[in-house]
Amino acid sequence: FCNCRAPLSDPDSLLDDITLDTLRDSLTRQEDSIVFSLIERAKYPYNAPTYDPSYLGDSLNRSLVEVFVRETEAVQAKAGRYQNPEELPFFPQGLPLSLVPPYNFSQILYPVAASVNVSRTIWDMYFNDLLPSFTSEGDDGNYGQTSASDLVCLQLLSRRIHYGRFVAEVKFRDAPNDYTPAIRVQDKDTLTQLVTSASVEEMVQKRVKKKAMVFAQNVTLESKCGVNDTEAVYKVDPMVAYQLYKDWVIPLTKVVEIEYLLRRLD
Ligand SMILES: C=C(O[C@@H]1C=C(C(=O)O)C=C[C@H]1O)C(=O)O
């Protein structure tokens, strides 16, 4: 929705275009990208030197992947990536200014609440929990390609999880009277109940697993190539995608929703 040029004269009209359904459509589409990003990363083995802070031997003791992410974010900041409120850098400190003229992105987030950020948690989850669960052991020397694949996964996960800010804003606007008392007393439990849709969560988890089964199987002309094919060899275990959403993506999206709402009346 941020790609449409918004009429400057009528800020309220921006909101009419954004509904819970359009946000959920975007989250559904983002699943495709996330599943594919895992498949792309799984082309390479774990490649431990990419993550070893002593490997580069520089004075800052940064791993290759951290240097890669910082430098790529600097280039992307210059190219205007972070003008879009959907995009958050992992290392915002000291990023260069954008070289491109400003674009009129929709600004629907409540400014104080928009700063909710779980990038550090996503970073730690990705490297400590997710990556070891779907990469093969080994080292093929492709550390630059590995870093590039990691960055794509991280950016997609961050965008998806921080989408919780937009979801929370729309849920709040749809029912301000339901949310306001809980926000006033900063009641996280009630806010969690209000934002939670168990049926949507279950559907999302199952759909992601199915997407992984479809996208990650080897397609050959000989096989029937159906998702129920017991002979199927998956490039990424569909259960990894399922567990990623169940244990991390959905819970962190909800953390973002709740932290956003807690600041929504500041
Ligand atoms: C994102 C939403 O809010 C919550 C989080 C969900 C998710 O991360 O997929 C799904 C349902 C809700 O419990 C939503 O309602 O769509």
The ligand as an SDF file (V2000), in Angstrom:
LIG
                    3D

 16 16  0  0  0  0  0  0  0  0999 V2000
   -1.2590  -10.0710   12.3450 C   0  0  0  0  0  0  0  0  0  0  0  0
   -2.3930  -10.2530   13.0210 C   0  0  0  0  0  0  0  0  0  0  0  0
   -2.4580  -10.2750   14.4190 O   0  0  0  0  0  0  0  0  0  0  0  0
   -2.1230  -11.4040   15.1700 C   0  0  0  0  0  0  0  0  0  0  0  0
   -0.8920  -12.0230   14.6530 C   0  0  0  0  0  0  0  0  0  0  0  0
   -0.9640  -12.8950   13.6120 C   0  0  0  0  0  0  0  0  0  0  0  0
    0.2450  -13.2070   12.7830 C   0  0  0  0  0  0  0  0  0  0  0  0
    1.3450  -12.7950   13.1380 O   0  0  0  0  0  0  0  0  0  0  0  0
    0.0860  -13.8430   11.7070 O   0  0  0  0  0  0  0  0  0  0  0  0
   -2.1710  -13.4840   13.3030 C   0  0  0  0  0  0  0  0  0  0  0  0
   -3.2940  -13.2250   14.0200 C   0  0  0  0  0  0  0  0  0  0  0  0
   -3.2910  -12.3750   15.2000 C   0  0  0  0  0  0  0  0  0  0  0  0
   -3.2800  -13.1970   16.3380 O   0  0  0  0  0  0  0  0  0  0  0  0
   -3.6730  -10.4400   12.3350 C   0  0  0  0  0  0  0  0  0  0  0  0
   -4.7070  -10.3880   13.0060 O   0  0  0  0  0  0  0  0  0  0  0  0
   -3.6540  -10.6370   11.1110 O   0  0  0  0  0  0  0  0  0  0  0  0
  1  2  2  0
  2  3  1  0
  2 14  1  0
  3  4  1  0
  4  5  1  0
  4 12  1  0
  5  6  2  0
  6  7  1  0
  6 10  1  0
  7  8  2  0
  7  9  1  0
 10 11  2  0
 11 12  1  0
 12 13  1  0
 14 15  2  0
 14 16  1  0
M  END
$$$$
